[in-house]
Amino acid sequence: MDWERYIAPAAMALSAMPVFLIAGLVRGGRLHLVNGLDARRVRDPDRLARRLGALLAAVGFSMLLGATGLAWAGNDEARITGVVVALLLAVNGLAVALILTVARAPRVDGDDHHTGTRSGRR
């Protein structure tokens, strides 16, 4: 059996595991793992943590699907190209969704944190 063709899919699948770990930690409320995000400055940190955790898990699943696709593609360059393009679109699309989710998260001002009023930023 040609084991060398499974090195790249195995490496990709293994590299998805830290993404799942981070997704679980973020979903559990450790928002500081996402670009140093301060949960005290966000209006609804639990909701944001669930959303970001789900998006990060989707990145991990897309990487696993990409690894499966690469294993399926074998040595067929057209299939490999298709899998790589699909993986690039999926992961980069999810990255944009992550960035927009963090950017659009309703913030609270430092003075208004205890009252829960929103800042003017959206």
N, C-alpha and C positions, 0 to 999 in steps of 0.2 A: 504494500500500500504506500502511496505517495504522501508521507506525513508532512513534507515541507509545505504543501498547499494549505495546511491547517494552522500554520504559525501565525499568519496575520489575523485570521478570524479569532483564534484563541487569545491573542494579545488584545484585540479590540474588546472581546467579551470580558477579559480580566480588567481592562481599564474602565469598564462600566461599573464595576463593583464600588469604587470610591464615590462615584456619583450617587449610587443608591444610599451609601452611608451618609453622605452629606444631605441628601434629600430627607432622610429620616431625622437627622439632627435638626435641620431647619424646620421641618414640620413639627418637631417637638418644642419649638420656640427659640431656638438658637439663631436668631436673625443676624447676629453679628458675623456669622460665617458668610453672609452675602454682602460683600464690599463694606464690612464694618457697620452695617445698618443698626441703628439704635432703636430698640423696641420701645423705649420710653418716648420717642419722638413720633411714633406712628399712632394714629387714632385707634385702629383695631388690629393689634399685632397678631392675635390668634388667627384671624381671617387671612392676613397677609402671609403668615407662616404656612397655613394650609395651602394657599395658592402657589407659593414659591416651592413648597415641598412637592406638590403635584407636578409642577413644570419640570423640576429637576429629575423627578422619577421618570417623566416622559422622555427626557434626554437619555437617561440610562436605558430605557426600553428601546429607544431608537438605535442606540449603539448596539444593543443585543441583536436587534433585527438586522442591523448592518453587518454584524459578524456572521449571522446566519446566512445572509445574502452573499457574502463573500465566500463562505464555504460552499454554497450552492453554485456560485459562478465558476468555481474551479479555475481552469486556465483560459476560459473564454473571455477575451478582452472586451467584447461588446457587453457581456453581462457584468463584468467587473466595472466598466464605465457607468453602466446604468445604476448599479448598486451604490457606487461612490457619489454620483450626482444626487440620487435620492437621499443618501445619508447627509450630504452637505446641505441640501435644502431643508431637511427635517431639523437637524441640529441648529443650523443658523436661524431658522424660523423660530425655534423654541428659545434661542438666545435673545432674539428681538423681543419675544413675549416676556421673558424674564426682565429685560431692561425696562420695558414699558410698564410692567407691573410694579417694579420698584419706583420708577419715576412718578407714576400716577397714584401711589399710595397716599391717602390723606394724612397729612401731618398735623401735629399740634405744636403751638408755640411753647417755648419754655415756660412763660408766665402762665399760660392757659392750660398747662398739663393737668392740673388738679380739677379744673372745671370741665375739661373735656371739650372745650370749644375748638372749632377748626380754625386753622390759619387761613389766610387768603389764598394760599397756594393750592393748586389742584394737581 
